[in-house]
Amino acid sequence: MENFYTHPSCFGITGHSRSIIQDLNRCKYVFAPIWLTTALEENVYLTIGKLRSILKKNDDESNIEDYLRFLIENEIIYQTNKMLHFQKIPLNFETPSVITNSILVFKDVDLKKLSNLVNEFEDLGCKHIQMYIPVIGDFTILGKVLSLFKKSIIQQIELISNYNSVFSDMDKIAKLFSKHPRLFKLYLADSLEDKKVYMDLFQIKDVVFCTEKFDFIQCGGAHPLRFQNNLPFFTESQAHNTCLNRKLCIDAEGNIKNCPVMERSFGNIKGTTLQEAIEKPGFKELWFIHKDQIDVCKDCEFRHMCTDCRCFIKDPENIYSQPAKCTYNPYICKWEGQDGYIPVEECGNYARETGFVPDHEKIKELNKQIWGDDDE
């Protein structure tokens, strides 16, 4: 008997009106009917007969060859005459790091103070650092900053600054990347043009020139180009906040926060160690708010690829409120600007006690108008 097995790295994510199948090995996804992803999730393997009966219940049985071709061509399933036994990839998120990523905002670079912070980040197991230095006058000071991390466990450094004539010399920039292998991104705001220049053959490290001015209040938006479709992000998303979990930020005044634009502070580096700040009540409470709990997000098929913002939310009094800058409506599968788009608010009712409650009959009628039928 010929069996069809779902690849262990493929997971079906069901939204309100459609679903996707995420392939965490290949870092890609495809759209699929809800009933099909449900069938793949509920069955370790499928025979032709089982698949035919599922199709007969949910679609036209004559489409079986089309669906098989779709699943095989996208390497979601594979066929074999053998009976196999395997388990899905475990989705528990584990890390030995107390803090995995940090944001440092500078007014002026203080090498001694930064050196002390590097030691503290070492103790916390931090692997990723984003630094915002508004003005960099020459490469000498930049080299000294990056040299502080030379023997640290920091794996990746992202540097943000404002463009000036110093950064017009790409040869010097290339040497900077070569000398400091932990530097993986240089983002230059207020540039003369918008462009990206890769610094390695694998197109992982790059310099981004952007004509817009930089401000942390720009973050928090949702867009397909910002999706992260990989196993570490997916597992973290199951029970943790994908922006704030194990994150620590130090603003320009030295205040220790969850996020640079949040008002709440847990001390200042002048009198509080990073470890002391982390252990203060409230510092970790946002780490465990995840997409399956958040209004509207929990009905979105993209929820486990999308970074969640708890700073800019539609209702500041409801910590589970939808991100304010999200422009996708999962009830009609439309992004703002696309034909037929309407805001989420027109698809249901909101009350602080209940959160957002979709109006299923209205949504069904809207989808019929937009897509021409009333099928899922």
C-alpha positions as CSV (number, residue, x, y, z in Angstrom):
1,M,0.0,0.0,0.0
2,E,1.4,3.4,-1.0
3,N,1.6,5.9,1.9
4,F,2.1,9.6,1.9
5,Y,4.0,11.1,4.8
6,T,4.2,14.7,5.8
7,H,7.7,16.0,6.2
8,P,8.5,16.5,9.9
9,S,9.6,20.1,9.3
10,C,6.2,21.1,7.8
11,F,3.5,22.5,10.0
12,G,0.0,23.6,9.1
13,I,-1.1,27.0,10.6
14,T,-4.8,27.6,10.5
15,G,-6.2,31.2,10.3
16,H,-9.8,32.3,10.3
17,S,-10.3,32.1,6.6
18,R,-7.3,30.2,5.2
19,S,-4.2,28.4,6.3
20,I,-0.6,28.0,5.4
21,I,1.9,25.2,5.5
22,Q,5.2,26.3,6.9
23,D,8.3,24.4,5.9
24,L,10.8,25.2,8.7
25,N,13.8,23.5,7.0
26,R,13.4,25.3,3.7
27,C,12.2,28.5,5.3
28,K,9.2,28.8,3.0
29,Y,5.4,28.6,3.1
30,V,2.5,27.9,0.8
31,F,-1.2,28.6,1.1
32,A,-3.6,25.7,1.5
33,P,-7.3,25.1,2.3
34,I,-8.0,24.8,6.0
35,W,-9.3,21.3,5.7
36,L,-6.2,20.1,3.9
37,T,-3.8,21.4,6.6
38,T,-6.0,20.0,9.3
39,A,-5.9,16.6,7.6
40,L,-2.1,16.7,7.4
41,E,-1.8,17.7,11.1
42,E,-4.2,15.1,12.3
43,N,-2.7,12.2,10.3
44,V,0.8,10.9,10.6
45,Y,0.4,9.4,7.1
46,L,-2.3,9.3,4.5
47,T,-3.2,6.5,2.0
48,I,-4.8,7.2,-1.3
49,G,-8.0,5.9,0.1
50,K,-7.9,8.2,3.1
51,L,-7.0,11.2,1.0
52,R,-9.8,10.4,-1.4
53,S,-12.3,10.2,1.5
54,I,-11.1,13.5,2.9
55,L,-11.4,15.1,-0.6
56,K,-14.9,13.7,-1.0
57,K,-16.0,15.3,2.2
58,N,-14.4,18.7,1.6
59,D,-13.8,19.1,-2.1
60,D,-14.3,17.4,-5.5
61,E,-12.8,13.8,-5.3
62,S,-11.7,14.2,-8.9
63,N,-9.2,16.8,-7.8
64,I,-7.0,14.2,-5.9
65,E,-4.3,14.3,-8.5
66,D,-4.1,18.1,-8.4
67,Y,-3.7,18.1,-4.6
68,L,-1.2,15.3,-4.7
69,R,0.9,17.1,-7.3
70,F,0.7,20.3,-5.2
71,L,1.8,18.6,-2.0
72,I,4.6,16.6,-3.7
73,E,6.0,19.4,-5.8
74,N,6.2,21.6,-2.7
75,E,7.9,18.8,-0.8
76,I,5.3,18.8,1.9
77,I,4.6,15.1,1.6
78,Y,6.7,12.2,0.2
79,Q,5.5,8.8,-0.9
80,T,6.8,5.4,0.0
81,N,5.6,1.8,0.2
82,K,7.3,1.3,3.6
83,M,5.6,1.9,6.9
84,L,7.6,4.5,8.7
85,H,7.5,5.8,12.3
86,F,8.8,9.2,13.3
87,Q,7.9,12.1,15.5
88,K,7.4,15.7,14.6
89,I,10.1,18.2,15.4
90,P,9.7,19.2,19.1
91,L,8.5,22.7,19.5
92,N,9.7,23.5,23.0
93,F,11.8,26.7,23.1
94,E,15.0,26.3,25.1
95,T,18.1,28.5,25.5
96,P,20.8,28.7,28.2
97,S,20.8,32.5,27.9
98,V,19.1,34.7,30.4
99,I,19.1,37.5,27.7
100,T,19.4,36.6,24.1
101,N,19.4,40.0,22.5
102,S,20.0,43.6,23.5
103,I,19.6,47.1,22.2
104,L,22.0,49.9,23.2
105,V,21.3,53.5,22.4
106,F,24.1,56.0,22.7
107,K,24.4,59.8,23.0
108,D,28.1,59.6,23.0
109,V,30.4,56.6,23.0
110,D,31.9,55.9,26.4
111,L,34.3,53.0,25.8
112,K,34.9,52.3,29.5
113,K,31.2,52.1,30.2
114,L,30.6,49.9,27.2
115,S,33.4,47.6,28.2
116,N,31.7,47.0,31.5
117,L,28.4,46.3,29.8
118,V,30.1,43.8,27.5
119,N,31.2,41.9,30.6
120,E,27.6,41.9,32.0
121,F,26.2,40.7,28.7
122,E,28.7,37.9,28.8
123,D,27.3,36.8,32.2
124,L,23.8,36.9,30.8
125,G,24.7,34.8,27.7
126,C,23.6,37.5,25.3
127,K,24.4,36.6,21.6
128,H,23.0,39.5,19.6
129,I,23.5,43.2,20.0
130,Q,22.0,46.2,18.2
131,M,23.7,49.5,18.7
132,Y,22.4,52.9,17.7
133,I,25.2,55.5,17.6
134,P,23.7,58.7,16.0
135,V,27.0,60.3,14.8
136,I,30.2,58.4,13.9
137,G,32.9,60.8,12.9
138,D,35.5,58.3,11.8
139,F,36.2,54.6,11.6
140,T,38.8,54.7,14.4
141,I,36.1,55.1,17.2
142,L,33.9,52.5,15.4
143,G,36.8,50.1,15.3
144,K,37.4,50.6,19.0
145,V,33.7,49.9,19.8
146,L,33.7,46.7,17.8
147,S,37.0,45.6,19.2
148,L,35.4,45.4,22.7
149,F,33.4,42.4,21.5
150,K,36.4,40.7,19.9
151,K,36.7,38.0,22.6
152,S,33.1,38.0,23.8
153,I,30.4,35.4,23.2
154,I,28.4,37.9,21.2
155,Q,27.7,36.4,17.8
156,Q,26.1,39.2,15.8
157,I,26.3,43.0,16.0
158,E,24.0,45.3,14.1
159,L,25.1,48.9,14.0
160,I,22.8,51.8,13.2
161,S,24.0,55.3,12.6
162,N,23.2,58.4,10.5
163,Y,24.9,58.7,7.1
164,N,27.8,61.1,6.6
165,S,30.7,61.4,4.2
166,V,32.7,58.9,6.3
167,F,30.5,56.1,4.9
168,S,31.1,57.0,1.3
169,D,34.2,54.9,1.2
170,M,33.0,51.3,0.6
171,D,36.5,50.0,0.7
172,K,36.9,51.1,4.3
173,I,33.5,49.6,5.1
174,A,34.5,46.3,3.6
175,K,37.7,46.3,5.7
176,L,35.6,47.0,8.8
177,F,33.4,43.9,8.1
178,S,36.5,41.8,7.4
179,K,38.3,42.8,10.6
180,H,35.3,42.5,12.8
181,P,33.4,39.3,11.7
182,R,30.7,39.8,14.4
183,L,29.4,42.8,12.5
184,F,26.6,41.5,10.3
185,K,24.6,44.7,9.5
186,L,25.4,48.3,9.1
187,Y,22.2,50.5,8.7
188,L,22.8,54.1,7.6
189,A,19.8,56.3,8.0
190,D,19.3,59.7,6.3
191,S,21.4,58.5,3.3
192,L,21.5,60.0,-0.2
193,E,19.8,57.0,-1.7
194,D,18.0,53.7,-0.8
195,K,20.2,50.7,-1.5
196,K,21.6,47.5,0.0
197,V,25.2,46.3,-0.5
198,Y,26.1,42.8,0.5
199,M,29.4,42.3,2.3
200,D,29.8,38.5,1.9
201,L,29.2,35.8,-0.8
202,F,26.3,34.3,1.1
203,Q,24.4,37.6,1.2
204,I,24.0,37.5,5.0
205,K,26.0,40.5,6.0
206,D,25.0,43.8,4.4
207,V,25.1,47.6,4.5
208,V,21.7,49.3,4.2
209,F,21.5,52.9,3.0
210,C,18.1,54.4,3.7
211,T,16.9,57.9,2.9
212,E,14.5,58.0,5.9
213,K,15.6,59.3,9.3
214,F,15.9,56.6,12.0
215,D,13.6,56.5,15.0
216,F,12.7,53.5,17.1
217,I,9.1,54.5,17.0
218,Q,9.1,53.2,13.4
219,C,9.2,49.6,14.6
220,G,6.2,47.5,15.3
221,G,4.8,47.2,11.8
222,A,3.8,43.9,10.1
223,H,4.8,43.2,6.5
224,P,5.6,40.0,4.6
225,L,9.2,41.2,4.1
226,R,9.6,41.1,7.9
227,F,8.3,37.6,8.3
228,Q,10.8,35.1,9.8
229,N,10.1,31.6,8.8
230,N,12.6,29.4,10.6
231,L,12.7,26.8,13.4
232,P,14.1,29.0,16.2
233,F,11.5,31.8,15.6
234,F,8.7,29.3,15.2
235,T,9.4,27.5,18.5
236,E,9.8,30.7,20.4
237,S,6.5,31.9,19.0
238,Q,4.6,29.0,20.5
239,A,4.7,30.3,24.1
240,H,6.8,33.6,24.1
241,N,6.7,37.1,22.7
242,T,8.8,37.2,19.6
243,C,10.0,40.7,20.1
244,L,10.4,41.1,23.9
245,N,11.3,37.6,25.1
246,R,14.7,37.7,26.7
247,K,15.4,41.2,25.4
248,L,17.1,44.0,27.3
249,C,17.4,47.6,26.2
250,I,19.4,50.5,27.5
251,D,18.3,53.9,26.3
252,A,20.4,57.1,25.8
253,E,20.0,58.1,29.4
254,G,21.2,54.7,30.7
255,N,17.7,53.5,31.7
256,I,17.2,49.7,31.5
257,K,14.0,48.7,29.8
258,N,12.2,46.0,27.8
259,C,12.1,48.3,24.7
260,P,13.7,51.7,23.9
261,V,10.3,53.4,23.4
262,M,8.6,52.0,26.5
263,E,8.4,54.4,29.4
264,R,8.8,51.9,32.2
265,S,12.4,51.6,33.5
266,F,13.9,49.0,35.8
267,G,16.8,51.0,36.9
268,N,19.8,52.8,35.5
269,I,23.2,51.4,34.6
270,K,24.7,54.1,36.9
271,G,23.4,52.3,40.0
272,T,21.8,49.0,38.8
273,T,23.4,45.9,37.3
274,L,21.7,44.3,34.3
275,Q,21.1,41.2,36.4
276,E,19.4,43.2,39.2
277,A,17.2,44.9,36.6
278,I,16.1,41.6,35.1
279,E,15.1,40.2,38.5
280,K,12.9,43.2,39.4
281,P,9.1,42.5,39.4
282,G,7.5,43.1,36.0
283,F,10.7,42.9,33.8
284,K,9.8,39.4,32.5
285,E,6.0,39.7,32.4
286,L,5.8,40.6,28.7
287,W,8.1,37.6,27.7
288,F,5.2,35.2,27.9
289,I,2.5,37.0,25.9
290,H,2.3,35.2,22.6
291,K,0.4,35.3,19.3
292,D,-2.2,32.7,20.2
293,Q,-3.4,35.0,23.0
294,I,-3.5,38.3,21.1
295,D,-6.7,39.8,19.6
296,V,-6.9,39.2,15.8
297,C,-3.3,37.8,15.7
298,K,-4.7,34.5,17.1
299,D,-6.9,34.3,14.0
300,C,-4.1,35.1,11.5
301,E,-2.3,32.4,9.5
302,F,0.9,34.4,9.6
303,R,1.1,34.6,13.4
304,H,4.1,32.3,13.9
305,M,6.2,34.2,11.4
306,C,5.4,37.7,12.5
307,T,7.3,39.7,15.2
308,D,4.8,40.9,17.9
309,C,4.8,44.4,19.3
310,R,3.4,45.1,22.8
311,C,4.4,48.8,22.7
312,F,2.2,50.1,19.9
313,I,-1.1,48.4,20.4
314,K,-4.7,49.5,19.6
315,D,-5.9,49.5,23.2
316,P,-3.1,50.5,25.6
317,E,-5.3,49.3,28.5
318,N,-5.4,45.8,27.1
319,I,-2.0,44.1,26.9
320,Y,-3.6,41.5,24.6
321,S,-4.7,44.1,22.1
322,Q,-3.8,43.8,18.4
323,P,-0.6,45.6,17.2
324,A,-1.6,49.1,16.2
325,K,0.6,49.1,13.1
326,C,-0.6,45.8,11.6
327,T,-2.3,46.4,8.3
328,Y,-3.4,42.9,7.5
329,N,-7.0,41.7,7.9
330,P,-6.9,37.9,8.4
331,Y,-10.7,37.6,8.2
332,I,-10.7,38.6,4.5
333,C,-7.1,37.8,3.7
334,K,-6.2,41.3,2.5
335,W,-3.5,43.8,3.2
336,E,-4.2,47.5,3.3
337,G,-4.0,48.9,-0.2
338,Q,-5.2,45.7,-1.9
339,D,-8.6,45.7,-3.7
340,G,-11.4,44.8,-1.3
341,Y,-9.5,45.7,1.9
342,I,-11.5,46.8,4.9
343,P,-10.2,47.4,8.4
344,V,-10.4,44.6,11.0
345,E,-12.8,46.7,13.1
346,E,-15.5,46.2,10.4
347,C,-15.4,42.5,10.8
348,G,-16.5,42.2,14.4
349,N,-17.0,43.9,17.8
350,Y,-14.6,44.9,20.5
351,A,-15.1,45.1,24.2
352,R,-12.4,45.2,26.8
353,E,-13.9,42.4,28.7
354,T,-14.0,40.0,25.7
355,G,-11.4,41.4,23.4
356,F,-12.2,41.4,19.7
357,V,-15.0,39.0,18.7
358,P,-15.3,38.2,15.0
359,D,-18.8,38.5,13.4
360,H,-18.7,35.2,11.5
361,E,-21.8,35.8,9.4
362,K,-20.7,39.3,8.4
363,I,-17.2,37.9,7.5
364,K,-18.8,35.1,5.4
365,E,-20.8,37.7,3.5
366,L,-17.7,39.9,3.0
367,N,-15.6,37.1,1.7
368,K,-18.4,36.1,-0.7
369,Q,-18.4,39.7,-2.1
370,I,-14.6,39.9,-2.3
371,W,-13.7,36.4,-3.5
372,G,-16.9,35.4,-5.3
373,D,-17.9,32.4,-3.2
374,D,-18.5,31.5,0.4
375,D,-16.1,28.6,0.7
376,E,-13.2,28.7,3.2
